[in-house]
Amino acid sequence: MANINFYFRNKKRQLKNYNDVEIAYNEFGKKKDWCEGKSAESLARFWFNENTDPFTIMLESEFGLIKLIDGFFEATTPFDNVPRGPRNHDILFKNVIYDKGKMTIGVEAKGNEEYAKLIKEKYDYVNKKRQIGQNSNQDIRLDAIFDSLNGKENKIDINAYKELRYQLFSGLVGTITEAKKNKSNCAVFIIHQFLTHRSIAESLERNYNDLHQFLDFIGIKKLMKSGDIIKVPLNFQETDIANIKYASDGIDVYIGYLKTKLD
């Protein structure tokens, strides 16, 4: 394992080994998420029991020498002023050192799980809540993300936006928010897809297709392969819909993709 300090959520709880991560997940009420084939277990196994060189090699192919210092499993990042619903990073690396200064890395790990709900499903949820007299602010958050990307140029399609997976947007804007908070020069959002003996081919294909639908929407036309890192061409801009923390002017934003097979 790389010489990195690992913690669960914040520095109050340090993690020394794989078993520490499992105990933390169980105590945090996430026991159902801890099994082979799911991302939480795979991510812990990778960082404590496997060769982590491919992760570093991927980053150094784009940025030169880097130094990972602190990694936080299940770190949370509020990225707007809408109540509840912060970004939950599978792992967040703060204060990564590279030749241009500091970098922040947010990781979305995947096993067989999908990238959570489609955006249109989240809008439908809000509408159903309101039909029975209950309130929800989720649509404000969704509208703000769209408006922040769309700006005054009206260059993207709301219907195409609704067909995308929300988790990919929350991962990206959550990573940008952390990078700005930490005064980083660069934000890197990495999708880490794990393959195990419990992998389901249909689930892997679905995730790959959902990822590339998202990438195409934000201006990345290339089909990413494992080890790729690509700069995000679109900027998130300030919006009047919500007080966002992820306006990306002045910061370099990248997306990386890594596939790892675990025996």
N, C-alpha and C positions, 0 to 999 in steps of 0.2 A: 504494500500500500504506500502511496505517496505520503510524504511527511506533512500532513495537514491536521489541523485541529478541527475535530468535528463536534457539533453540538445538536441538541434537539430543540428547535424553535429559537432559543436564545442562549446566551453564554452561561445561564444558570445551571444548565445540565450538559455536561460534557459526555461524549460517547467515545469509548475506548476500543470497542470491538462490535462484531456483528450481533452478539447476544444483547449488548446494551441497547442497540437500535430496536430489536424485537421487544424488549421489555418496555421501552419508551412508547412504542406504538400500542402495546396492550394496555398500558396504564392510561394512555390518552384516549382510549375508547375506539381504537382502530384495529382491533383484533381481527375483524372480518377481512381487512385489507392485507393481512399478513399470511401469504401462502405462496408456494411456487407457482409461477405463471402470472403473478400480479407484480405491479411495478415497484411497490414499496420494498418487498423482500428482495427483488432482483437488484434494486439500486444499492441496498445495504450490502448484499453479497459482492457486488462489483467493487465497491469502495473499500471493503475490509478483507475480502478473500480472493480477489482476482487481480490480474495484471491490468493496471489502470493506464498503461502507456498510450493506448489508442486515443484516450480523451485528451491527453496532453499533446500528442502528435498532431491531432486535428487542430487544436488551437495554435500551436507553434507554426503550422504550415501557413497560417495567415498573419500571425502577429509577432513571430520571432519568439525568443525565450520568454517564458512566463513563470510566475511563482504563485501557486495556490496556497493560501495561508489558512483561512477559516471557512469551513463549510457548515451550513445550517440545514438539517433535515426539517421539513415542514415549517419553514419560516413563512410568516405572513406579511403582506404588504398592502395596506390601503392605498388605492390609486386615484380616488376621487372623493367627493364629499357626500356621496350617496350612502346612507346607513347600511351596515352589514356588507357581507360579500367581498372581503379582501382577496387578493391573490394568495393562494397557498402554493408555494414553491415546493416541488418534491425535494429539491436541494438548491440552496442559494450560496454562491461563493462571493463573499465581499472582499473588497480591497485586494484584488488580484493585481500583482505587479507585472508590468510589461514595459517595453522601451519608451512608450509615449506617456506613461504615467500609471493610472489606475483603471482597472476594468471590473465590471460587475457581471457575473454569469448566473443566469437563472435556468434551471433544468426542469423540463417536463418529461418524466419517465413513463414509458408505456410497456405493458405486457400484452395481454389480450384485451384490456379495457379500451373503450372508445374515448375520444376527446370530449366527453360530457355531451350536453344537449346541443342540438342545432339552435341557432339564434331565433329562428321562427318559432321553435317550441317554447322558448323563454318568453317571447312576446305573447304567445297563446296562453301561457300560464297567467300572465298579468291580466289579460282580458277576462279569463275565467274568474279570477279573484274579484275583479271589479263587478262582474255580473251578479255575484252573490253578496255585494256590498262590502267587500273587504278591499284593503288598499295594498298596493305594492309599488315600489319605486324602481323595480328592475328595468323597466323600459327607459327610464331616464339615463341609466348607465349605458344601455345599449345604444340609445340615440346619440349620446355624447361620443362614444367611440366612433360611430359612423360619421358624425359631423366633424370630428377632429381630423379624420382622414380625408373627408370630402372637401372641406373648406369652402371657399367661395367659387371654386372652379367647377363644382358640380360634375366631377369626373368619374364617379363610381356609382354603381347601380344598387339601390336599396334591396331589390329582390334577390340579387346575387349575394349580397351581404347576409340576408336571412337564411340562406342555404348553407352557411359555414358553421363550423363548430366554435362555440363561445370560448372554450378552454384555451384555444390557441391564441385568441386575442388577449385574454386575461393574462396568459403567460408572458406575452410580448410586452404589454403595457406595464405589467407588474415589474418586469426586469428593468425597463426604462426608468420607472419611478424609483427603484432602488439605486440605480446608477446615478441619477440626479441627486438623490438624498446623500449618497456617499461621495459626491463630487468626483465621479469617475469620468474619464475621457471617452469611455466606450461601454456599451451594453451588448451582451451576447446572450441570446435566447437559444438554448439547445434542446432539441427533441432527441431523447435517448431511447431507442426502441430495443427491447430485450427479446432474445429468442431463447426458449427453453424447450425441454421435452414436452411441456404442456402447451406450447404455442399452437394456436388454431390458425390455419392458413387463411381462412376467410376474414378473421379479425385483423391479421397483419395487412392484408390487401386493403381492407376498409380504411385502416389508419393511414396507409400510404396515400390512398386516393384523397382522403379528407385533408391531409397535410398539403398536398399539391394543389388542391382547389383553393386553399387558404393562401398559399404562396403566390399563385397566379393573381389572386385578388389584390395582394399588396405589391404587385409589380415584379415578382420574381418568376420568370418564365422557364427557368431551367428545371429539369427533373433532377432533384438532389439525390446523390448517392452517399453512402456512408463515408464520413470523413470530410464532407463538404462544409464550407462556411461561406455565406454570401451576404453582402451588404444589402440592407433593406432600402430600396429606392424612394419610398414614400415617407413623408414626415407626418407625425401627429402634431396638429396645430391647436392652439387655444380655441375653446368653444364657449358660447354663452349658455349652453344647455346645462353644464355642470362645471364645478371647479375641479378640473383634472390636474393630475400631477405628472403626466407623462408626455407633455409637449416635448418633442424631440429635437428642436432646433439647437444646434451647438453641441450635439453629442452623436457619435457614430454608433449606428445600430446594425447588428448582424444577427443572422439566424444560422445555426449549425444543425447538422443531422448526423447521428451516429447509431449504428446497429452493432449490438454485442451479443454473441452467442455464449450462453452459460451452460456448462455441462451439468 
